[in-house]
């Protein structure tokens, strides 16, 4: 190295360079070209993917509903929707409205516990009913239990006997309504009466399905159990969104209580 330095220092004008330096420059240039080629291929791939999406896009899913909303709902009204992913399309077509969810529901809980409770109540029922129909269709397809061999008082559905979807849906709906009313009613006697009425309605639905010859007793029992499970799952899904923010169970808050108290 010292010999090379002496040689280059003795050259007139210092024009000569060491071969290693020239090789290093070639490597750097090759690296830049490889990086540019990789970026170009990535851009081409993304462009082709985007073009396929555009070519196969069926159109905005909320265009028709948004057109009806714009023609029939006064400006400034609040639009109730459950999924905050719906907000971009809804707002794009009708920015003159207020929308219940534009961000994660936890932000709504921080700004308005009362509005969050309204959203939570409706979301609990809808999530429970969606879970109920999903479990019902999956289970009845797998189990494929025949209907009771008795005289039936009405037409037989195309699905199998197990479980009872009517009983499960009644459990989610009426027990869910009792759960929601219980959140807003402080009087224990009234809450007990609401729950008693819900249990009575579910029992009548279950009895009617067996009486009409459409289900075995175990079918309606299974319907009550998995319907209650779907309702609990829907309730927990909405309650946890507030619990993650506040660190406490949202059900202990009154509808008008803020998170700072």
N, C-alpha and C positions, 0 to 999 in steps of 0.2 A: 504493500500500500504506500509506503514511504517512497519507494522507487517510482511508482506511478505518479505520485504527487510532484515529485521532482521533475519528471518528464513533462507533465502538463504545465508546470510553472515555467519551464524553460521555453515552451513554444511561443512563437510570436503571436501576440494578440489573444492567446488562450482560446483558440478556435476549436481545438480538438477536445472531444469528450470521451469518457471511458465507455467501452461497449456495454457494461452492465447498466449504465444510465440509459442508453438507447433502448436496451431490452425492457427496462422498467417502463419506459414510455409506451412501448408497444403493448405491454400487458395492460396498462391503464386504458389505452385506447380500445383494446379488445373488450375489456370489462364494460366500458361505457356503451359500446355497440351492442353487447349482449343484453345489458339492462334496457337499452332503448328498444331492442327487438322484443324483449319480454313484455314491456309496457305496451307496445303496439299490438302484440297478439292478444293481450288482455283487453285492450280497448275494442278490438275487432270482435272478440268473444262476447263482451258485454253489449256491444251494439247489435249483434245478431240475436242475443237473448231478448233484448228490449224490443226489437222488431217483431219477434215471435209473439211476445206478450201483446203488443199493439195490434197485431194482425188477428189474434184470436180473442181479443177483449170483447165480451158481449155487450159492453156499455155499462154506464153507471147503474148500480143496482137500485139506487134511490131516486132515479130521475123521475119516474112516474109519480111516486108518492110525494116527492118534493114539489112537483108541478101542482098537484092537488092542494098541498099545504099553502103554497103561495097564492092560490086563487081563493081559498076558503077560510084561511086563518088570518085575523088582523095582525098587523105588524106590532112587534113588541111582546107578543105572547111567549110563554115559556113552553118549550117542547119537551115532553117526557119521553126519554129513551133510556134503555138499560145498559147498553154497551157503549163505552166511551170511544171505541173504534169507529162507531157510526158518525161521530161528530164531524170529521173533515168533509164527508160528502154532504151531510145535511147543511152544514154551514156554507159550503160552496154554492149550493143552489139557492139558499134562503138566508142570507146574512142578516135579515131584518128581524129574526127571532132570537130569543134567548134559549139556550139549550142547557138541560139539566147536567149533563156530563160532557165536559171538554177535556178534562184530565182524569187521572185515576180517582175513583170514588173517595179515597182517603182525603184528598184535598177538599172535597165537598163536605166531608165530616168536620174538618177543621174550621171551615167558613160558616157552615150552617148545619148544625146538628139536627134541626127540625126537618130540613129538606133531605138530609141524608137518611133519616129514619123513614120518610115517605118512600124514597128510592129503595131502601133495604126491605121494606115490607112487601112491595110489589116484586122485587127481585127474588125474595125468598120463595114466594109462590111459584113464579115462573121457572126458577131453577129446579124446584122440587117436582113440578109437573113434567119438565123436560127429562129429568132423570127417571121419573116413573114410566113414561112411555118408552124410553130407551131400554130400561131393564125389562119391561113387560114384553116387548117385541123380541128381545134376545132370548129371554127365558122360555117363552112359549114356543119359539122355534126349536130350541134345543131339547126341551122336555117332551113336547108333542104328546101330552096326555089326552086320551079320548074323553069326551063328555060323558056324563052319567047316562046309563041306559035306562032312562025313565021317560015318561011323557013330558014333553016340553011345552010350556005355555006361550012361547013366542019363537021367532026364528032364531036359528043357531048361528052365531058368528063364525067366520072362517078360521079364526085362531083356535088353538087348542085350549083345554080346560084349565091347565095350571100355568100361572096363577090367575087370580081374578083381577083383571085390569080395572073393572068398574069399582071394585072395593078399594083397590090401591089409590085410584084417582080421587075417590071420595075421601079417603083418609088424608091425602095431601091437601085437598081443597078445604075441607071443613075444619080439620085440625089446624091447618095453616091460618085460616081466618080466626079461629079461637086464639091462636098464639099471637096474632097481630093485635086483636082487640085487647088481649090481656096486657100488652105492652102499654096501651093508652088508657086503660081503666084501672083506677086505684082501688075501687071497692072490691073486697074479696068475695062477697056474695055474688056480685055481678059476674066476676071472672069465673067463679065456680059454676054459675048458671050457664055461661057461654060454653064452657068446656063440656058440661053435661049434655047440652043440646048437640054439640058436635059429635060426641060419642054416640048419642042416640041415633043421629042421622046415619053415621057410618054403620052402626049395627043393623039398621033397617035395610040399608043397601046390601049388606052382606047376606042378611036373611032372605031378601027378595031374590038374590042370585041363586041361592040354594033351592028356594021354594019353587022357582020357575024351572028347575031341572037343568040349569046351565052349568052348575059347578058342584064339585064335591065340597064338603065342609073344610077339608084341608086347603082347598084352593083359596077360599076367602080368608082363612087364617093367614096364609102366606101373603095374601094381598095386603092385609092390615099391617103385617110386620114390615114388608119391604116398602110400603107406602110411608110408614112412619120413618123408616130409615132415609128415604129420599127427602122428606121434609126436614129432618135433622141436618142432612148434608147441605141442603139449600140454605138453611138458617146459619150454619157454621160458615159457609162460604161468604156470606155478607157480613157477619159479625167480625170475622177476622180482619177484614179490611180496615176497620176502625181500631181493633185491638193492636194492630201493628204500629199505629201512630201514637195512640194514647197510652199503651201499656196496661190498659185496664179493660174490663168487660164492658162493651158499649151498652148492654142491657141495663146496667145500673144507673145510667144517666136518664134523667127525665127528658122529654122532647125539647124543652127550652133551655137545658143546661149546657153551658159552653165547656170547652175543654180546659179553660184556664181556671175553673173553680176547683 
